[in-house]
Amino acid sequence: MMLDASHRFFHQGADALDVAPHLREILLTPNRIVKVELVIEADDGHLLHFHGYRVQHNRLRGPMKGGLRYHPSVDEDHASALAGLMTWKTAVVNVPYGGAKGGINCDPAELSRSELDRLTRMFVQQTRDVIGPTRDIPAPDMNTDASVMGWIMDEYTKYEGFSPAVVTGKPLDLFGSPGREEATGRGVVICIEEALKEQGRTPQGVTVAIQGYGNVGSHAGRILAGLGAKIVAVGDHAGGVANPEGLDAEALAAWVAERRTVKDFPGADAIEPAEVLTWDAEVLIPAAIEDVLTADNANDVRARLIVEAANGPTTPEADEIFHQRDIQVIPDILANAGGVTVSYFEWAQNIQQFRWDLDRVRDELGKIMRSAYADVRGMQKDLKVDARTAAFALALRRVGRAAMSRVHLSKPIEI
């Protein structure tokens, strides 16, 4: 479903630019799809069997970049959809990357850390010929973290020599970048600031509901609370909590870090997880999984600004309803691009073997995110379309023009 949705949004952008069908097909088709068999020994001696995937979508604007997730739902179609979104995301923020995505169809909750280590290293052994600092640079995603990235770097280095730039999102002691962990959440906040600025407002006093309070949601919530916003409702897979006076974002993050859920957080009312999506808040941040905003609940959403911190949280049907209801949606390929932007900074630091400080990382992230927001808004006004269509059109134009610049054509194609 997610693959179909991402293609539909792509075609909306292509329609706005009147892109020829054959060029659309070229830009949608992945460069390479890799599927590998992974067999490791469990701690008790029996064999565990999984499949790993890496979909490399596009390399026209630079080496391919994208997360690596560990989840039972990982398959070729899912990875293909996310890889395509990475191509458009990197183009929207105009960093020199193409898109890739991948993962392993495992449940990390059922594996020990030593089993995860062995599984990760087996994946690197099977894919080391197609990843690398100038080919494809993985990063953390769902159920992967800095430790996993460190294992990838270490295993790749055994074969190719010292290569910190093979992966981003690493621990600081393994040449990771300051500000990388908070980057996606901070990028979300920057987009909210820009949207509010157009209304002559700041985050001070703005009410916010957040679906998902993991790395992205918690950082967004804590930064917004620090700017004076009220986090009035938060939900996740196990439960939800609400307080009209505002939740303590820092205390809630500590609670989730210990218990892995917002459920039973003290000083708040318990709510059903799905209620957070339709809660009475000015801003809604879906920061968990895809396809949570659908035709079934879109008419009940009360927020006037939706900022997509997750990948693909809104179905095309819901998106159309939001457009009809004049609800502003900042699409995922803009809103959650802070992570890949700071990953770019980390990669650049690794290539140069030079480290930036946190202030510089935050400053450069702010410049790129604000510029990308302005570019999308400019495209939106020029084409007279919604923000999602404008973002896809902007990305498609940049990737398409890169494609045309690489070849000699007897009849140039305008995009």
PAKOL-109535 format. One record per residue (C-alpha): residue number from 1; x, y, z; residue in one letter. Coordinates in steps of 0.05 Angstrom, whole numbers, plus 5000, padded with zeros to 4 digits. Example, Ala and Ser with C-alpha at 12.3 -4.5 7.8 and 13.67 -1.06 7.14 Angstrom:
2
+-----+------+------+------+-----+
:   n :   c1 :   c2 :   c3 : res :
+-----+------+------+------+-----+
:   1 : 5246 : 4910 : 5156 :   A :
:   2 : 5273 : 4979 : 5143 :   S :
+-----+------+------+------+-----+
END
This chain:
415
+-----+------+------+------+-----+
:   n :   c1 :   c2 :   c3 : res :
+-----+------+------+------+-----+
:   1 : 5000 : 5000 : 5000 :   M :
:   2 : 5056 : 5048 : 5017 :   M :
:   3 : 5090 : 5036 : 4950 :   L :
:   4 : 5025 : 5052 : 4914 :   D :
:   5 : 5016 : 5115 : 4955 :   A :
:   6 : 5086 : 5140 : 4943 :   S :
:   7 : 5077 : 5129 : 4868 :   H :
:   8 : 5011 : 5166 : 4869 :   R :
:   9 : 5043 : 5226 : 4903 :   F :
:  10 : 5100 : 5223 : 4853 :   F :
:  11 : 5052 : 5225 : 4795 :   H :
:  12 : 5016 : 5285 : 4825 :   Q :
:  13 : 5081 : 5322 : 4824 :   G :
:  14 : 5097 : 5297 : 4754 :   A :
:  15 : 5028 : 5319 : 4730 :   D :
:  16 : 5041 : 5389 : 4756 :   A :
:  17 : 5105 : 5392 : 4714 :   L :
:  18 : 5075 : 5355 : 4655 :   D :
:  19 : 5130 : 5302 : 4656 :   V :
:  20 : 5129 : 5252 : 4599 :   A :
:  21 : 5107 : 5180 : 4617 :   P :
:  22 : 5173 : 5148 : 4596 :   H :
:  23 : 5214 : 5196 : 4639 :   L :
:  24 : 5169 : 5181 : 4698 :   R :
:  25 : 5182 : 5107 : 4689 :   E :
:  26 : 5257 : 5119 : 4687 :   I :
:  27 : 5255 : 5161 : 4751 :   L :
:  28 : 5211 : 5112 : 4789 :   L :
:  29 : 5251 : 5049 : 4773 :   T :
:  30 : 5304 : 5029 : 4825 :   P :
:  31 : 5375 : 5022 : 4801 :   N :
:  32 : 5386 : 4958 : 4840 :   R :
:  33 : 5348 : 4912 : 4887 :   I :
:  34 : 5389 : 4866 : 4932 :   V :
:  35 : 5360 : 4809 : 4972 :   K :
:  36 : 5406 : 4766 : 5015 :   V :
:  37 : 5397 : 4704 : 5058 :   E :
:  38 : 5421 : 4711 : 5129 :   L :
:  39 : 5434 : 4650 : 5173 :   V :
:  40 : 5466 : 4658 : 5241 :   I :
:  41 : 5475 : 4616 : 5303 :   E :
:  42 : 5431 : 4634 : 5362 :   A :
:  43 : 5459 : 4639 : 5432 :   D :
:  44 : 5432 : 4570 : 5448 :   D :
:  45 : 5463 : 4539 : 5386 :   G :
:  46 : 5404 : 4532 : 5339 :   H :
:  47 : 5402 : 4567 : 5271 :   L :
:  48 : 5363 : 4631 : 5257 :   L :
:  49 : 5343 : 4648 : 5186 :   H :
:  50 : 5325 : 4717 : 5158 :   F :
:  51 : 5325 : 4757 : 5094 :   H :
:  52 : 5359 : 4824 : 5085 :   G :
:  53 : 5342 : 4876 : 5033 :   Y :
:  54 : 5375 : 4937 : 5004 :   R :
:  55 : 5339 : 4976 : 4950 :   V :
:  56 : 5382 : 5028 : 4915 :   Q :
:  57 : 5335 : 5074 : 4880 :   H :
:  58 : 5374 : 5130 : 4848 :   N :
:  59 : 5446 : 5155 : 4845 :   R :
:  60 : 5440 : 5213 : 4797 :   L :
:  61 : 5454 : 5266 : 4849 :   R :
:  62 : 5506 : 5230 : 4891 :   G :
:  63 : 5517 : 5165 : 4930 :   P :
:  64 : 5454 : 5132 : 4954 :   M :
:  65 : 5431 : 5145 : 5025 :   K :
:  66 : 5378 : 5114 : 5070 :   G :
:  67 : 5361 : 5079 : 5134 :   G :
:  68 : 5367 : 5006 : 5154 :   L :
:  69 : 5308 : 4980 : 5194 :   R :
:  70 : 5298 : 4915 : 5232 :   Y :
:  71 : 5225 : 4895 : 5232 :   H :
:  72 : 5184 : 4834 : 5213 :   P :
:  73 : 5147 : 4874 : 5159 :   S :
:  74 : 5210 : 4890 : 5119 :   V :
:  75 : 5203 : 4865 : 5048 :   D :
:  76 : 5222 : 4886 : 4977 :   E :
:  77 : 5160 : 4930 : 4965 :   D :
:  78 : 5166 : 4965 : 5032 :   H :
:  79 : 5240 : 4979 : 5021 :   A :
:  80 : 5226 : 5003 : 4949 :   S :
:  81 : 5175 : 5053 : 4973 :   A :
:  82 : 5220 : 5081 : 5026 :   L :
:  83 : 5281 : 5083 : 4979 :   A :
:  84 : 5241 : 5125 : 4930 :   G :
:  85 : 5220 : 5172 : 4985 :   L :
:  86 : 5294 : 5180 : 5003 :   M :
:  87 : 5310 : 5201 : 4932 :   T :
:  88 : 5258 : 5256 : 4934 :   W :
:  89 : 5274 : 5276 : 5006 :   K :
:  90 : 5348 : 5287 : 4992 :   T :
:  91 : 5330 : 5327 : 4930 :   A :
:  92 : 5280 : 5371 : 4969 :   V :
:  93 : 5334 : 5392 : 5018 :   V :
:  94 : 5385 : 5394 : 4961 :   N :
:  95 : 5439 : 5351 : 4992 :   V :
:  96 : 5484 : 5311 : 4944 :   P :
:  97 : 5452 : 5243 : 4953 :   Y :
:  98 : 5407 : 5193 : 4919 :   G :
:  99 : 5359 : 5148 : 4955 :   G :
: 100 : 5364 : 5078 : 4984 :   A :
: 101 : 5331 : 5038 : 5039 :   K :
: 102 : 5334 : 4968 : 5068 :   G :
: 103 : 5331 : 4924 : 5128 :   G :
: 104 : 5323 : 4855 : 5157 :   I :
: 105 : 5257 : 4819 : 5169 :   N :
: 106 : 5272 : 4805 : 5242 :   C :
: 107 : 5241 : 4825 : 5309 :   D :
: 108 : 5297 : 4854 : 5351 :   P :
: 109 : 5256 : 4844 : 5414 :   A :
: 110 : 5264 : 4769 : 5405 :   E :
: 111 : 5339 : 4772 : 5395 :   L :
: 112 : 5396 : 4783 : 5444 :   S :
: 113 : 5447 : 4838 : 5432 :   R :
: 114 : 5499 : 4786 : 5413 :   S :
: 115 : 5450 : 4756 : 5362 :   E :
: 116 : 5436 : 4825 : 5334 :   L :
: 117 : 5510 : 4837 : 5328 :   D :
: 118 : 5521 : 4773 : 5290 :   R :
: 119 : 5461 : 4786 : 5245 :   L :
: 120 : 5485 : 4856 : 5229 :   T :
: 121 : 5555 : 4833 : 5212 :   R :
: 122 : 5527 : 4777 : 5168 :   M :
: 123 : 5486 : 4830 : 5130 :   F :
: 124 : 5549 : 4872 : 5119 :   V :
: 125 : 5587 : 4811 : 5094 :   Q :
: 126 : 5531 : 4798 : 5043 :   Q :
: 127 : 5525 : 4870 : 5020 :   T :
: 128 : 5594 : 4900 : 5027 :   R :
: 129 : 5604 : 4901 : 4952 :   D :
: 130 : 5545 : 4947 : 4941 :   V :
: 131 : 5552 : 4995 : 5000 :   I :
: 132 : 5608 : 5044 : 5015 :   G :
: 133 : 5625 : 5118 : 5025 :   P :
: 134 : 5617 : 5134 : 4951 :   T :
: 135 : 5563 : 5082 : 4935 :   R :
: 136 : 5510 : 5074 : 4988 :   D :
: 137 : 5512 : 5099 : 5060 :   I :
: 138 : 5463 : 5066 : 5110 :   P :
: 139 : 5437 : 5101 : 5172 :   A :
: 140 : 5393 : 5084 : 5232 :   P :
: 141 : 5319 : 5072 : 5222 :   D :
: 142 : 5265 : 5034 : 5259 :   M :
: 143 : 5295 : 4988 : 5313 :   N :
: 144 : 5367 : 5005 : 5294 :   T :
: 145 : 5411 : 5054 : 5332 :   D :
: 146 : 5482 : 5081 : 5338 :   A :
: 147 : 5508 : 5014 : 5364 :   S :
: 148 : 5484 : 4978 : 5302 :   V :
: 149 : 5517 : 5031 : 5259 :   M :
: 150 : 5581 : 5021 : 5297 :   G :
: 151 : 5578 : 4946 : 5283 :   W :
: 152 : 5568 : 4960 : 5209 :   I :
: 153 : 5628 : 5007 : 5206 :   M :
: 154 : 5671 : 4957 : 5244 :   D :
: 155 : 5653 : 4898 : 5199 :   E :
: 156 : 5661 : 4938 : 5134 :   Y :
: 157 : 5729 : 4964 : 5158 :   T :
: 158 : 5754 : 4892 : 5165 :   K :
: 159 : 5748 : 4885 : 5090 :   Y :
: 160 : 5759 : 4956 : 5062 :   E :
: 161 : 5803 : 4990 : 5114 :   G :
: 162 : 5786 : 5049 : 5158 :   F :
: 163 : 5719 : 5074 : 5130 :   S :
: 164 : 5678 : 5116 : 5180 :   P :
: 165 : 5639 : 5147 : 5122 :   A :
: 166 : 5608 : 5080 : 5103 :   V :
: 167 : 5551 : 5094 : 5152 :   V :
: 168 : 5521 : 5152 : 5191 :   T :
: 169 : 5487 : 5157 : 5258 :   G :
: 170 : 5547 : 5125 : 5292 :   K :
: 171 : 5567 : 5135 : 5365 :   P :
: 172 : 5607 : 5199 : 5377 :   L :
: 173 : 5667 : 5157 : 5397 :   D :
: 174 : 5665 : 5124 : 5328 :   L :
: 175 : 5665 : 5191 : 5290 :   F :
: 176 : 5590 : 5204 : 5293 :   G :
: 177 : 5565 : 5276 : 5290 :   S :
: 178 : 5540 : 5318 : 5347 :   P :
: 179 : 5466 : 5333 : 5337 :   G :
: 180 : 5451 : 5271 : 5295 :   R :
: 181 : 5406 : 5238 : 5346 :   E :
: 182 : 5362 : 5299 : 5353 :   E :
: 183 : 5365 : 5320 : 5280 :   A :
: 184 : 5299 : 5292 : 5253 :   T :
: 185 : 5260 : 5320 : 5311 :   G :
: 186 : 5295 : 5387 : 5306 :   R :
: 187 : 5280 : 5391 : 5232 :   G :
: 188 : 5206 : 5378 : 5247 :   V :
: 189 : 5207 : 5437 : 5296 :   V :
: 190 : 5240 : 5483 : 5246 :   I :
: 191 : 5184 : 5468 : 5196 :   C :
: 192 : 5133 : 5483 : 5250 :   I :
: 193 : 5168 : 5549 : 5265 :   E :
: 194 : 5167 : 5568 : 5192 :   E :
: 195 : 5093 : 5551 : 5184 :   A :
: 196 : 5075 : 5590 : 5247 :   L :
: 197 : 5118 : 5649 : 5224 :   K :
: 198 : 5073 : 5655 : 5162 :   E :
: 199 : 5015 : 5666 : 5211 :   Q :
: 200 : 5054 : 5717 : 5251 :   G :
: 201 : 5062 : 5668 : 5309 :   R :
: 202 : 5115 : 5630 : 5348 :   T :
: 203 : 5110 : 5562 : 5383 :   P :
: 204 : 5095 : 5598 : 5449 :   Q :
: 205 : 5029 : 5572 : 5475 :   G :
: 206 : 5014 : 5528 : 5414 :   V :
: 207 : 4981 : 5461 : 5431 :   T :
: 208 : 5013 : 5399 : 5401 :   V :
: 209 : 4993 : 5325 : 5397 :   A :
: 210 : 5047 : 5274 : 5380 :   I :
: 211 : 5034 : 5203 : 5356 :   Q :
: 212 : 5097 : 5163 : 5374 :   G :
: 213 : 5147 : 5185 : 5427 :   Y :
: 214 : 5210 : 5149 : 5405 :   G :
: 215 : 5273 : 5185 : 5381 :   N :
: 216 : 5238 : 5232 : 5333 :   V :
: 217 : 5175 : 5247 : 5372 :   G :
: 218 : 5210 : 5256 : 5438 :   S :
: 219 : 5262 : 5304 : 5411 :   H :
: 220 : 5209 : 5344 : 5374 :   A :
: 221 : 5167 : 5347 : 5438 :   G :
: 222 : 5224 : 5368 : 5483 :   R :
: 223 : 5248 : 5422 : 5435 :   I :
: 224 : 5177 : 5449 : 5425 :   L :
: 225 : 5165 : 5450 : 5500 :   A :
: 226 : 5230 : 5488 : 5508 :   G :
: 227 : 5202 : 5540 : 5459 :   L :
: 228 : 5139 : 5547 : 5501 :   G :
: 229 : 5091 : 5500 : 5464 :   A :
: 230 : 5043 : 5455 : 5503 :   K :
: 231 : 5048 : 5380 : 5489 :   I :
: 232 : 4976 : 5362 : 5506 :   V :
: 233 : 4971 : 5290 : 5481 :   A :
: 234 : 5019 : 5234 : 5464 :   V :
: 235 : 5004 : 5163 : 5441 :   G :
: 236 : 5042 : 5101 : 5420 :   D :
: 237 : 5031 : 5027 : 5406 :   H :
: 238 : 5012 : 5011 : 5478 :   A :
: 239 : 4974 : 5071 : 5504 :   G :
: 240 : 4963 : 5146 : 5506 :   G :
: 241 : 4966 : 5203 : 5556 :   V :
: 242 : 4938 : 5273 : 5556 :   A :
: 243 : 4939 : 5336 : 5597 :   N :
: 244 : 4907 : 5402 : 5573 :   P :
: 245 : 4957 : 5441 : 5615 :   E :
: 246 : 5015 : 5407 : 5579 :   G :
: 247 : 5056 : 5345 : 5592 :   L :
: 248 : 5126 : 5348 : 5620 :   D :
: 249 : 5163 : 5330 : 5556 :   A :
: 250 : 5230 : 5316 : 5590 :   E :
: 251 : 5199 : 5272 : 5644 :   A :
: 252 : 5158 : 5235 : 5592 :   L :
: 253 : 5220 : 5221 : 5550 :   A :
: 254 : 5255 : 5192 : 5611 :   A :
: 255 : 5193 : 5150 : 5626 :   W :
: 256 : 5192 : 5122 : 5555 :   V :
: 257 : 5267 : 5109 : 5556 :   A :
: 258 : 5256 : 5064 : 5617 :   E :
: 259 : 5189 : 5032 : 5601 :   R :
: 260 : 5186 : 5035 : 5525 :   R :
: 261 : 5117 : 5066 : 5525 :   T :
: 262 : 5080 : 5129 : 5547 :   V :
: 263 : 5027 : 5086 : 5581 :   K :
: 264 : 5014 : 5101 : 5655 :   D :
: 265 : 5056 : 5165 : 5655 :   F :
: 266 : 5038 : 5200 : 5720 :   P :
: 267 : 5005 : 5268 : 5720 :   G :
: 268 : 4964 : 5254 : 5658 :   A :
: 269 : 4898 : 5224 : 5637 :   D :
: 270 : 4899 : 5157 : 5601 :   A :
: 271 : 4871 : 5158 : 5530 :   I :
: 272 : 4867 : 5107 : 5474 :   E :
: 273 : 4927 : 5108 : 5428 :   P :
: 274 : 4886 : 5126 : 5366 :   A :
: 275 : 4854 : 5186 : 5401 :   E :
: 276 : 4918 : 5226 : 5396 :   V :
: 277 : 4908 : 5233 : 5321 :   L :
: 278 : 4842 : 5269 : 5330 :   T :
: 279 : 4858 : 5305 : 5395 :   W :
: 280 : 4840 : 5378 : 5405 :   D :
: 281 : 4908 : 5408 : 5387 :   A :
: 282 : 4932 : 5461 : 5337 :   E :
: 283 : 4990 : 5418 : 5312 :   V :
: 284 : 4991 : 5343 : 5300 :   L :
: 285 : 5057 : 5306 : 5292 :   I :
: 286 : 5050 : 5234 : 5268 :   P :
: 287 : 5119 : 5207 : 5287 :   A :
: 288 : 5111 : 5132 : 5287 :   A :
: 289 : 5092 : 5088 : 5228 :   I :
: 290 : 5059 : 5095 : 5159 :   E :
: 291 : 4986 : 5097 : 5141 :   D :
: 292 : 4958 : 5122 : 5207 :   V :
: 293 : 4918 : 5180 : 5176 :   L :
: 294 : 4866 : 5149 : 5131 :   T :
: 295 : 4798 : 5163 : 5101 :   A :
: 296 : 4767 : 5134 : 5164 :   D :
: 297 : 4795 : 5186 : 5212 :   N :
: 298 : 4815 : 5246 : 5168 :   A :
: 299 : 4749 : 5282 : 5178 :   N :
: 300 : 4757 : 5276 : 5253 :   D :
: 301 : 4826 : 5308 : 5256 :   V :
: 302 : 4821 : 5375 : 5293 :   R :
: 303 : 4892 : 5401 : 5283 :   A :
: 304 : 4901 : 5455 : 5230 :   R :
: 305 : 4974 : 5438 : 5218 :   L :
: 306 : 4999 : 5367 : 5207 :   I :
: 307 : 5074 : 5356 : 5205 :   V :
: 308 : 5095 : 5287 : 5181 :   E :
: 309 : 5153 : 5265 : 5224 :   A :
: 310 : 5142 : 5193 : 5203 :   A :
: 311 : 5150 : 5165 : 5133 :   N :
: 312 : 5084 : 5158 : 5096 :   G :
: 313 : 5036 : 5170 : 5154 :   P :
: 314 : 4981 : 5198 : 5109 :   T :
: 315 : 4944 : 5158 : 5056 :   T :
: 316 : 4926 : 5192 : 4990 :   P :
: 317 : 4852 : 5191 : 5009 :   E :
: 318 : 4866 : 5226 : 5075 :   A :
: 319 : 4911 : 5275 : 5041 :   D :
: 320 : 4855 : 5295 : 4994 :   E :
: 321 : 4808 : 5305 : 5053 :   I :
: 322 : 4859 : 5350 : 5088 :   F :
: 323 : 4866 : 5390 : 5024 :   H :
: 324 : 4790 : 5399 : 5020 :   Q :
: 325 : 4787 : 5419 : 5093 :   R :
: 326 : 4843 : 5469 : 5084 :   D :
: 327 : 4887 : 5434 : 5135 :   I :
: 328 : 4960 : 5450 : 5122 :   Q :
: 329 : 5004 : 5388 : 5115 :   V :
: 330 : 5080 : 5392 : 5115 :   I :
: 331 : 5098 : 5328 : 5078 :   P :
: 332 : 5147 : 5276 : 5102 :   D :
: 333 : 5198 : 5288 : 5047 :   I :
: 334 : 5207 : 5358 : 5076 :   L :
: 335 : 5187 : 5353 : 5149 :   A :
: 336 : 5231 : 5294 : 5170 :   N :
: 337 : 5291 : 5311 : 5126 :   A :
: 338 : 5331 : 5337 : 5185 :   G :
: 339 : 5359 : 5267 : 5197 :   G :
: 340 : 5388 : 5257 : 5128 :   V :
: 341 : 5413 : 5329 : 5128 :   T :
: 342 : 5455 : 5318 : 5191 :   V :
: 343 : 5475 : 5250 : 5164 :   S :
: 344 : 5503 : 5289 : 5105 :   Y :
: 345 : 5542 : 5332 : 5154 :   F :
: 346 : 5569 : 5270 : 5189 :   E :
: 347 : 5590 : 5239 : 5123 :   W :
: 348 : 5625 : 5304 : 5102 :   A :
: 349 : 5661 : 5307 : 5169 :   Q :
: 350 : 5684 : 5235 : 5161 :   N :
: 351 : 5709 : 5247 : 5091 :   I :
: 352 : 5748 : 5309 : 5114 :   Q :
: 353 : 5768 : 5276 : 5181 :   Q :
: 354 : 5747 : 5340 : 5215 :   F :
: 355 : 5693 : 5348 : 5269 :   R :
: 356 : 5641 : 5405 : 5273 :   W :
: 357 : 5615 : 5428 : 5341 :   D :
: 358 : 5541 : 5423 : 5359 :   L :
: 359 : 5527 : 5497 : 5348 :   D :
: 360 : 5552 : 5492 : 5276 :   R :
: 361 : 5511 : 5429 : 5263 :   V :
: 362 : 5448 : 5462 : 5288 :   R :
: 363 : 5462 : 5527 : 5251 :   D :
: 364 : 5475 : 5491 : 5185 :   E :
: 365 : 5413 : 5447 : 5195 :   L :
: 366 : 5371 : 5509 : 5206 :   G :
: 367 : 5397 : 5541 : 5142 :   K :
: 368 : 5382 : 5480 : 5099 :   I :
: 369 : 5313 : 5465 : 5129 :   M :
: 370 : 5290 : 5537 : 5124 :   R :
: 371 : 5315 : 5542 : 5053 :   S :
: 372 : 5280 : 5477 : 5034 :   A :
: 373 : 5215 : 5501 : 5066 :   Y :
: 374 : 5219 : 5566 : 5026 :   A :
: 375 : 5234 : 5527 : 4962 :   D :
: 376 : 5173 : 5483 : 4971 :   V :
: 377 : 5128 : 5543 : 4987 :   R :
: 378 : 5155 : 5578 : 4925 :   G :
: 379 : 5140 : 5518 : 4882 :   M :
: 380 : 5071 : 5513 : 4914 :   Q :
: 381 : 5055 : 5585 : 4894 :   K :
: 382 : 5084 : 5577 : 4823 :   D :
: 383 : 5045 : 5514 : 4807 :   L :
: 384 : 4984 : 5531 : 4850 :   K :
: 385 : 4984 : 5462 : 4883 :   V :
: 386 : 4986 : 5435 : 4954 :   D :
: 387 : 5051 : 5429 : 4993 :   A :
: 388 : 5060 : 5354 : 4981 :   R :
: 389 : 5052 : 5360 : 4906 :   T :
: 390 : 5099 : 5420 : 4906 :   A :
: 391 : 5152 : 5381 : 4945 :   A :
: 392 : 5149 : 5322 : 4897 :   F :
: 393 : 5151 : 5369 : 4838 :   A :
: 394 : 5212 : 5405 : 4866 :   L :
: 395 : 5248 : 5339 : 4878 :   A :
: 396 : 5229 : 5310 : 4811 :   L :
: 397 : 5254 : 5372 : 4775 :   R :
: 398 : 5321 : 5370 : 4811 :   R :
: 399 : 5331 : 5295 : 4798 :   V :
: 400 : 5306 : 5300 : 4727 :   G :
: 401 : 5352 : 5357 : 4710 :   R :
: 402 : 5410 : 5319 : 4740 :   A :
: 403 : 5393 : 5261 : 4695 :   A :
: 404 : 5390 : 5306 : 4634 :   M :
: 405 : 5456 : 5339 : 4652 :   S :
: 406 : 5491 : 5271 : 4651 :   R :
: 407 : 5475 : 5253 : 4579 :   V :
: 408 : 5476 : 5284 : 4510 :   H :
: 409 : 5408 : 5285 : 4478 :   L :
: 410 : 5395 : 5307 : 4406 :   S :
: 411 : 5329 : 5338 : 4433 :   K :
: 412 : 5336 : 5364 : 4504 :   P :
: 413 : 5279 : 5349 : 4552 :   I :
: 414 : 5254 : 5406 : 4595 :   E :
: 415 : 5230 : 5392 : 4666 :   I :
+-----+------+------+------+-----+
END
